[in-house]
């Protein structure tokens, strides 16, 4: 057993309000510069939808992630020999049309336009050419248009849905959508790293953050094509690849990443997970329906004395072990089994986790129960109290189909998603009954037991979901960067340069 620590993020989708504050915080901090205009290290997609870049989940075209065949894993992108021939032409690369031509507005027109009867306007101009243009697409261009025939119909996760259910989703009056925030998944088995011919991508041993060494990057862009989540971008101005760095400079100073810190809905949680690095290959080489269970089996119990001893033997100090024991990620992912990785079928072992959304389910089932077999329009008001219990038994009638959520988070395996939705609904029923009756009713406790939860677990889930403090949402470990620096350089070597404020002292004449 080789114990490693990983700093991960969890997204509670039931709380996301789609405000995009996270995207703007990330944009302002990291990609508001030349060559990075189209980069959205953090973006929020409306689902069902085609995402950003458009149709990124279509791996038949983009060839991202790994394929499991004949007992071993192969890059979908190409073999080693094929990669040699594709150095100068890679058909799997997304083009500017798959992203969008970045644009701004010519604000100077507002001040320099000649006097006239019309209000002056700032026309859109391309940030690449500087010429006037008509924007035709952009990140989350289909915002809130879950029923749009242009975007929602092209969502690959709608495959295998019952045609009648799919038709209901497509009714313009029956628009239903959820928000899906995305950053780099900092995978345990990153295909971007495996595809890089220059060896420029690496995964930090201390916290699992996947980074690009731009001194080594030769602009082959194999990482862009091989990442199934399309979270590696090419900077056309510098000729280097770039990606989300999980705000590691902030993590090293005890601060949460900018996207998480700015989250208005408080949907994001940060914490440490301990995992067994020796079992990564076997975890990725199982049938699709076993992938989630296989990946979760990698995550170790931070309270287990054997795990603690193995972690210390690998150089993980007490501060990190204590952070893993208090991690909200460990509770959501491993203890309560409420969170899942995104698209586990890509077999990169993504280390960002999602709690599937419940709210649309309630609204849909309410209508389905009231309308019987009739297909009437749905009302999105809150259900009556007694109806909660009927909802619990009717999750298969969800407005946002369980199969759709399974395609997003469980490689199509509905049996993984249903227990999660039932647990969340059981907690909702319990707290609603407590609010109305003053105490848990026998009926609510029966539902709770059926969902596999105790009263104490339900209370803990409720509190960490709805009432967490900042310290409970973000349990960050002590980094001790000075100890890491001692491994590769003498920290006293630069002692005489302290106080200049530069890595290298300024020279006369500069």
Secondary structure, DSSP 8 states (H G I E B T S, - for coil): --EEEEEEEEEEGGG-----HHHHHHHHHHS-STT-TT--SSEEEEESS-TTTTTTT-HHHH--SEEEETTEEEESS--HHHHHHTSS--TTS--TTTS---EEE-TTHHHHS---SS-----EEETTT--B------TTTTTT-TT-TTTGGG-GGGTT--HHHHHHHH-GGG---EEEEE-----TT-HHHHH-TT--EEE-TTT--EEE-TTT--S--HHHHH-TT--EEEETTTTEEEE--TTHHHHTTT---HHHHT-SS--EEEEEEEEEGGGHHHHHSS-GGGHHHHHHTTB--TT-HHHHHHHHHTT--HHHHHHHHT-HHHIIIIIS---EES-GGG-S----EEE---HHHHHHHHHHHHHTT-------S---TTHHHHHHHTGGG-SS-HHHHHHHHSTT-HHHHHHHHHHHHHHHHHHHHHHHHSS--HHHHHHHHHTT--HHHHHHHHHHHHS--HHHHB------HHHHHHHHS-TTTTGGGTTSSSSS---TT-
